[in-house]
Amino acid sequence: MLTATGSGFDQIPLARRAKAFTANEGGWGKMMKLIEKYLVHAL
């Protein structure tokens, strides 16, 4: 099992925080798929 945790959002100004969080959310999904693909082929 792999758990990814984002951090640092509390350092983004409140006015930009929601937009930054939403923009970053899609990246994690893509990254997890790439990690899964790598592990399937590496093992």
Buried (B, 14 or more C-beta within 10 A) or exposed (E): EEEEEEEEEEEEEEEEEEEEEEEEEEEEEEEEEEEEEEEEEEE
